[in-house]
Amino acid sequence: MDGGGTLLVAAGIDKAFPGVQALSRVDFDLRVGEVHALVGENGAGKSTLTRIIAGIEKADAGHMRLAGQAYEPWSRTDAEGHGVRMVMQELNLIGNLTVAENIFIERLPARFGFIRYARLHQAAREVMEKVGLGEVDPSTPVKSLGVGRQQMVEIAAGLSRRCRVLALDEPTASLTDSEVELLFAQIRRLKAEGVGIIYISHRIEEVLRIADRVTVLRDGKVVGTHATRDLHPDAVVRMMVGRDLGHECLAPSGPRGALALRVVGLTRGDRVRDVSFEAYRGEILGVAGLMGSGRTETMRAIFGADLPQSGAVYLHGSGEPARIRKPSDAVRNGIALLTEDRKEQGLFLSLAVRTNVSITRLRGVSRLGWIDSLREQQVAGRYVDSLGIKCWSAEQAAEQLSGGNQQKVVIAKWLYRDCEILIFDEPTRGIDVGAKFEIYRMLGELARKGKAILFVSSDLKELMAIANRILVMSAGRVAGLFERGRWSEDAIMTAAFREYVKAR
């Protein structure tokens, strides 16, 4: 059901960055008690518009009104003073502080200058319970949590503050289906209290479930605004990308090749427990499981980012285990890892796109120990074109790109390295639907060329579309291995819960 009267109006908004017109004459409005979704490809202007509304960016032209009054926030703090808050796609947490301290960082309960931790932890538990973090100790340092749970802490912080407008930028990108349901329950509660919610997501079906209206942006302009009851997912995608994408099976066809990777008894604490599996050239092996199931930890152990306590990794059919003690050993052995956290672990944010692309194989762009900048630009330009990275040039700093385009740069650097075994951990997180299909097709082509690809994803439909086989993790163990044509969504989810049910 639509909300009440108009709460927020943004009219004629323009915003330009060096070489890019991010927004052009954009009109947007939000009603009381409404969820209004913003959708579009990466670089379409969704986050830029929301950051202007939240006081993080200043518009070059246009004006805004909040509850009928002129609204021109000069900072994020000023916007929050007006009751406008934003939970951003990129995490804004302080790793050394606890979960509770991050949630209430601006409102720590204190007496005589000392924090009242008992009260703080009790208040944090109440908020954490609502978003599925009830089992996490409020005194846990945030840096010890995985990306998915850090995202939930960020959301919990946003939900803990009373506001009139709440902007959520890709809030479910790292969440499991059960965590999404908890978030949606909180969104419905806020709607009932009259809060207006701006919701940005690349998950179209999710948008149509939770939003009352949808505004589609393309190349910084409004394509249209429609009630969700009048929309079909295909129509939204067509407006976003300007073409039909199709729904064909994207898994590589044909027989799989030789054995590329064999993992035997890999163990690291209670997050990776006696994990064994095989991956072959010419296939995409999907890796499914709930948040915290050990998917990422297993991939990091294979790559040498975390040292396993026991177990072995065998490569390319060898009878001798590979000696992988650190990531550089893995890369030398032809293994690449696209990490789940691109911002902290995947990019040099302050460096240019061309540098981030070439960093994995500097010999290819250097001569006699000196970087050939022209060659580096040519290499980066090839991937900018083939992956559709939206930047004004390869000289642009990675930190200036949208989240989805940053992810494409990470993918580009590993494609340039040309490794034989590619581990992609949540590679489409924060990437629009058009770019996702391009990445699916690209990975399928790499598999057809003989690469072995491990594809970790929280999106089960994504795995079922692209994988030849799906390995299911549950509480640190392998709970099932399904061949294409012999799986179902129910069977995979049953396996994902198996070890948790046993533990009860």
C-alpha positions in Angstrom: 0.0 0.0 0.0 1.3 3.5 -0.8 2.1 5.9 1.9 0.5 9.2 2.9 1.3 12.7 1.9 4.6 13.9 0.3 7.5 13.8 2.7 10.5 14.7 0.5 10.9 16.3 -2.9 14.1 16.6 -5.0 13.6 18.6 -8.2 15.9 19.3 -11.1 19.0 17.7 -9.4 22.2 18.0 -11.4 25.6 16.6 -10.3 28.8 16.3 -12.2 32.2 14.7 -11.3 35.4 15.0 -13.4 34.5 13.6 -16.8 31.1 12.3 -15.7 27.6 13.8 -15.6 26.3 11.7 -12.7 22.8 13.3 -12.5 20.9 15.4 -15.1 17.6 17.1 -14.1 16.5 14.4 -11.8 13.1 14.6 -10.1 12.3 12.4 -7.2 9.7 12.3 -4.4 9.1 10.2 -1.3 5.8 9.9 0.6 5.1 9.4 4.3 5.2 5.6 5.2 6.4 4.6 1.7 9.2 2.5 0.4 10.4 4.1 -2.9 13.1 2.1 -4.7 15.8 3.4 -6.9 17.1 1.0 -9.5 19.5 1.2 -12.4 22.9 0.0 -13.7 26.1 0.8 -11.8 26.9 4.4 -12.4 23.3 5.3 -13.2 23.2 7.8 -10.4 21.3 6.0 -7.6 23.8 6.4 -4.9 24.8 9.9 -5.9 21.2 11.1 -5.6 20.8 9.4 -2.2 24.1 10.9 -1.0 22.8 14.4 -2.0 19.6 13.8 0.0 21.6 12.5 3.0 23.9 15.6 2.9 27.0 13.7 1.9 27.3 15.4 -1.5 26.2 18.8 -2.7 24.0 19.1 -5.9 25.3 21.4 -8.6 21.7 22.5 -9.4 18.2 21.8 -8.3 16.4 22.1 -4.9 14.8 19.9 -2.2 12.0 20.2 0.3 11.4 18.1 3.4 8.0 18.1 5.0 7.1 21.2 3.0 10.1 23.2 4.1 13.3 24.1 2.1 15.9 21.4 2.7 19.6 22.1 1.9 21.8 20.0 4.2 25.3 21.2 4.3 26.7 17.9 5.8 25.6 14.4 6.8 25.3 15.6 10.4 23.0 18.4 9.3 20.8 15.9 7.4 20.6 13.6 10.4 19.6 16.6 12.5 16.6 16.9 10.1 15.8 13.2 10.6 17.4 12.0 7.3 19.7 9.0 7.6 21.6 6.8 5.2 23.0 3.2 5.5 25.6 3.2 2.8 26.6 0.2 0.6 30.3 0.6 1.7 30.6 -0.2 5.4 31.2 2.8 7.7 32.2 0.9 10.9 35.2 1.3 13.2 36.8 -2.2 13.3 38.5 -1.9 16.7 35.3 -0.9 18.5 32.7 -3.4 19.6 29.4 -4.2 17.9 27.5 -2.3 20.6 29.8 0.8 20.4 29.4 0.9 16.6 25.6 0.8 16.9 25.4 3.6 19.5 28.6 5.5 18.6 26.9 8.8 18.8 24.8 8.0 21.9 26.9 6.0 24.2 25.2 5.9 27.7 27.6 7.5 30.2 27.7 8.6 33.8 30.4 10.9 35.2 32.3 10.5 32.0 32.3 6.7 32.1 30.4 4.5 29.6 27.7 2.4 31.2 28.4 -0.9 29.4 25.6 -2.9 31.0 23.1 -0.5 29.7 24.9 -0.2 26.3 25.0 -4.0 25.8 21.3 -4.4 26.8 20.2 -1.7 24.3 22.4 -3.3 21.6 21.0 -6.7 22.2 17.5 -5.4 21.6 18.4 -3.9 18.3 20.6 -6.9 17.3 17.9 -9.4 17.9 15.6 -7.6 15.4 18.2 -8.1 12.6 19.2 -11.6 13.3 22.4 -10.9 15.4 20.9 -12.3 18.6 23.7 -14.9 19.0 26.5 -12.3 18.6 28.0 -10.9 21.8 27.6 -7.1 21.8 31.2 -6.8 23.1 32.6 -8.5 20.0 35.0 -6.3 18.0 33.5 -5.6 14.6 36.7 -6.4 12.8 36.3 -10.1 13.8 33.0 -10.4 12.0 32.5 -11.4 8.4 31.3 -8.9 5.8 27.7 -10.1 6.0 27.4 -9.7 9.7 29.2 -6.3 9.5 26.5 -5.3 7.1 23.9 -6.3 9.6 25.6 -4.2 12.3 25.5 -1.2 9.9 21.8 -1.8 9.3 21.2 -2.2 13.1 22.8 1.1 13.7 20.6 2.7 11.1 17.4 1.1 12.5 18.3 2.1 16.0 17.9 5.8 15.4 14.5 7.5 15.0 14.3 9.3 11.7 11.8 10.6 9.1 13.7 9.4 6.0 15.9 6.3 5.9 18.0 5.6 2.8 19.3 2.0 2.4 21.9 1.5 -0.3 22.2 -2.2 -1.2 21.3 -3.4 2.3 20.9 -7.0 1.4 24.0 -7.5 -0.8 25.7 -9.7 1.7 22.7 -11.1 3.5 21.1 -14.6 3.5 17.4 -15.1 2.7 16.5 -15.4 6.4 18.4 -12.2 7.2 16.6 -10.4 4.3 13.2 -11.4 5.9 14.3 -9.9 9.2 15.3 -6.7 7.5 12.0 -6.5 5.6 10.1 -7.0 8.9 11.9 -3.9 10.3 11.2 -1.9 7.1 7.5 -2.7 7.4 7.6 -1.6 11.1 9.2 1.7 10.1 6.6 2.2 7.3 3.8 1.8 9.8 5.4 4.5 11.9 5.3 6.9 8.9 9.0 6.7 8.0 9.8 7.2 4.3 12.4 4.7 3.0 14.6 5.1 -0.1 15.6 1.6 -1.1 18.5 0.9 -3.5 19.0 -2.7 -4.8 20.0 -4.6 -7.8 17.8 -7.5 -6.8 14.7 -6.8 -8.9 12.4 -9.4 -7.4 13.3 -8.2 -3.9 12.5 -4.6 -4.9 9.1 -5.6 -6.2 8.3 -7.3 -3.0 9.2 -4.5 -0.6 8.7 -1.2 -2.5 5.6 0.7 -3.2 7.0 2.6 -6.1 10.1 2.3 -8.3 12.1 5.0 -10.0 14.5 3.8 -12.8 17.6 5.7 -13.5 19.8 5.3 -16.6 22.9 7.4 -17.3 22.0 9.9 -14.7 18.4 10.5 -16.0 15.0 9.3 -14.8 13.6 6.8 -17.2 10.3 6.5 -15.3 8.5 6.1 -11.9 5.9 3.4 -11.5 3.9 1.7 -8.9 5.3 -1.8 -8.2 1.9 -3.4 -8.8 2.1 -2.3 -12.4 5.6 -3.7 -13.0 7.1 -7.1 -14.1 10.8 -7.9 -13.4 11.5 -8.1 -17.1 10.0 -4.6 -17.7 12.2 -3.2 -14.9 15.4 -4.7 -16.4 14.4 -3.5 -19.9 14.1 0.1 -18.6 17.4 -0.2 -16.7 19.6 -1.6 -19.6 17.5 -0.6 -22.6 17.4 -4.2 -23.9 16.2 -7.7 -23.2 18.8 -10.0 -21.5 17.1 -13.4 -21.8 17.0 -16.1 -19.2 19.0 -18.9 -20.7 21.0 -21.4 -18.7 24.5 -19.8 -18.5 26.4 -22.9 -17.2 29.2 -24.1 -19.5 28.1 -27.0 -21.6 30.2 -30.0 -22.7 32.3 -32.5 -20.8 34.4 -31.2 -18.0 38.2 -31.4 -18.3 41.1 -32.6 -16.2 41.2 -32.4 -12.4 42.4 -28.9 -11.5 42.0 -28.7 -7.7 41.6 -31.4 -5.0 41.1 -30.3 -1.4 41.5 -33.0 1.3 40.6 -32.7 5.0 41.1 -29.0 5.2 40.5 -27.8 8.7 40.8 -24.5 10.5 39.1 -24.1 13.9 35.3 -24.6 13.8 34.8 -22.6 10.6 36.5 -25.1 8.3 36.0 -28.7 9.4 37.5 -31.6 7.4 36.5 -30.1 4.0 37.2 -32.2 1.0 36.1 -31.6 -2.7 37.4 -31.5 -6.2 37.1 -28.9 -9.0 37.8 -29.6 -12.7 38.9 -27.5 -15.7 36.0 -26.4 -17.8 33.4 -26.2 -15.1 31.9 -23.7 -12.7 31.7 -25.2 -9.2 29.1 -23.2 -7.2 29.6 -22.9 -3.4 26.4 -22.3 -1.4 25.7 -22.0 2.3 24.3 -19.8 5.0 26.2 -16.8 6.3 28.9 -18.1 8.5 28.8 -21.6 7.0 32.6 -21.5 6.3 32.4 -20.7 2.5 34.7 -17.7 2.7 37.0 -19.2 5.3 37.5 -22.3 3.1 38.4 -20.2 0.1 40.9 -18.2 2.2 42.5 -21.3 3.5 43.0 -22.7 -0.1 44.5 -19.3 -1.1 46.9 -19.2 1.8 45.3 -16.0 3.3 44.6 -18.1 6.4 46.7 -21.1 7.3 44.8 -24.3 7.9 45.6 -26.5 10.9 45.5 -29.6 8.8 44.6 -30.9 5.4 46.1 -30.5 1.9 45.5 -28.9 -1.4 46.5 -30.7 -4.6 46.8 -29.0 -8.0 46.5 -30.1 -11.6 46.4 -33.8 -10.8 49.6 -33.9 -8.8 50.1 -36.5 -6.2 52.1 -34.1 -4.1 50.3 -31.4 -2.0 51.0 -27.8 -3.1 53.0 -25.7 -0.7 50.8 -22.7 -0.1 51.7 -20.7 3.0 50.7 -17.3 1.8 48.7 -15.7 -1.1 51.8 -15.1 -3.2 52.4 -18.9 -3.2 48.8 -19.4 -4.4 49.2 -16.9 -7.2 52.5 -18.5 -8.3 50.6 -21.8 -8.4 48.0 -20.3 -10.7 45.2 -19.6 -8.2 43.3 -16.3 -8.0 41.0 -15.1 -5.2 38.5 -12.3 -5.7 37.7 -11.5 -2.1 34.3 -10.8 -0.6 35.4 -7.5 0.8 36.7 -5.5 -2.3 37.2 -2.3 -0.4 39.6 -3.6 2.3 41.1 -6.6 0.5 40.7 -6.2 -3.2 41.7 -2.7 -4.3 44.3 0.1 -3.7 41.5 2.7 -3.5 43.7 5.7 -3.9 45.5 4.4 -7.0 44.3 4.7 -10.6 42.2 2.0 -12.3 45.2 1.1 -14.6 47.4 0.5 -11.6 44.8 -1.7 -9.9 44.4 -3.8 -13.1 48.1 -4.3 -13.8 49.2 -4.9 -10.2 48.9 -8.7 -10.5 51.3 -9.0 -13.5 53.6 -6.0 -13.5 56.1 -7.8 -15.8 53.5 -7.5 -18.6 53.6 -3.7 -18.4 57.2 -3.0 -17.5 60.5 -3.0 -19.3 64.0 -3.1 -17.7 62.3 -2.6 -14.3 60.3 0.5 -15.3 56.5 0.7 -15.7 55.5 1.4 -19.3 52.5 3.7 -18.6 51.3 3.6 -22.2 51.2 -0.2 -22.1 49.5 -0.1 -18.7 46.9 2.2 -20.0 46.3 0.0 -23.1 45.9 -3.1 -20.9 43.5 -1.4 -18.5 41.6 0.1 -21.4 40.9 -3.3 -22.8 39.3 -4.4 -19.6 37.4 -1.1 -19.1 35.8 -1.7 -22.5 35.2 -5.5 -22.2 33.7 -5.3 -18.6 31.9 -2.0 -19.2 33.7 -0.2 -16.3 32.2 3.3 -16.0 35.1 5.7 -15.5 36.3 8.9 -17.3 39.6 7.1 -18.0 41.9 4.5 -16.6 43.6 7.3 -14.8 40.7 7.7 -12.4 41.2 6.7 -8.8 39.4 3.5 -7.9 37.9 5.2 -4.8 36.0 7.5 -7.1 34.1 4.7 -8.8 30.7 3.3 -7.8 30.8 0.0 -5.8 29.8 -2.1 -8.7 32.5 -0.6 -11.0 35.1 -1.1 -8.2 34.1 -4.8 -8.3 34.7 -4.9 -12.0 38.2 -3.5 -11.5 39.0 -6.4 -9.1 37.7 -8.9 -11.6 39.8 -7.2 -14.3 43.1 -7.6 -12.4 42.6 -11.3 -12.0 41.6 -11.8 -15.6 44.8 -10.0 -16.5 46.8 -12.4 -14.3 45.4 -15.3 -16.3 45.3 -17.8 -13.5 44.1 -21.4 -14.1 42.0 -21.6 -11.0 39.7 -18.7 -10.3 38.0 -18.4 -6.9 35.2 -15.7 -7.0 33.8 -14.9 -3.6 30.5 -13.0 -4.0 31.6 -11.5 -7.3 28.3 -9.9 -8.2 27.6 -8.3 -4.8 26.5 -4.7 -5.5 26.6 -5.2 -9.3 23.6 -4.4 -11.5 21.6 -7.0 -13.4 23.0 -6.1 -16.8 26.6 -6.3 -15.5 25.8 -9.6 -13.8 24.8 -11.2 -17.0 28.0 -10.0 -18.7 30.0 -11.5 -15.8 28.1 -14.8 -16.1 28.8 -15.0 -19.8 32.5 -14.0 -19.2 32.9 -16.8 -16.6 31.2 -19.3 -18.8 33.7 -18.4 -21.6 36.6 -18.7 -19.2 35.4 -22.2 -18.2 35.1 -23.1 -21.9 38.7 -22.1 -22.3 39.7 -24.6 -19.6 39.7 -22.6 -16.5 38.4 -24.1 -13.2 36.1 -21.6 -11.5 34.8 -21.7 -7.9 31.9 -19.3 -7.5 30.8 -18.5 -4.0 27.4 -16.8 -3.7 24.6 -16.1 -1.2 22.2 -15.9 -4.2 21.0 -19.5 -4.8 19.2 -18.6 -8.0 22.4 -17.2 -9.3 24.3 -20.4 -8.5 21.6 -22.5 -10.1 21.8 -20.5 -13.3 25.6 -20.5 -13.8 27.0 -23.6 -12.0 27.7 -27.1 -13.3 27.8 -28.4 -9.8 26.9 -26.9 -6.4 28.9 -27.7 -3.2 26.9 -26.9 -0.1 28.6 -25.8 3.2 27.0 -26.1 6.6 28.6 -25.0 9.9 32.1 -25.5 8.4 31.5 -28.8 6.8 30.6 -30.0 3.3 26.9 -31.0 3.6 26.2 -31.9 0.0 27.3 -31.9 -3.6 24.7 -31.6 -6.4 25.0 -32.1 -10.1 23.1 -29.9 -12.6 19.8 -31.5 -13.3 19.8 -33.3 -9.9 19.3 -30.5 -7.6 16.4 -28.4 -6.3 16.2 -25.3 -4.2 14.6 -27.2 -1.3 17.3 -30.0 -1.4 20.1 -27.4 -1.4 18.6 -25.4 1.5 18.0 -28.6 3.5 21.7 -29.4 3.1 22.7 -25.9 4.1 20.8 -26.3 7.4 21.9 -29.9 8.1 24.8 -29.3 10.5 23.0 -26.6 12.4 20.1 -29.0 13.0 22.4 -31.7 14.2 24.0 -29.3 16.7 20.7 -28.7 18.5 
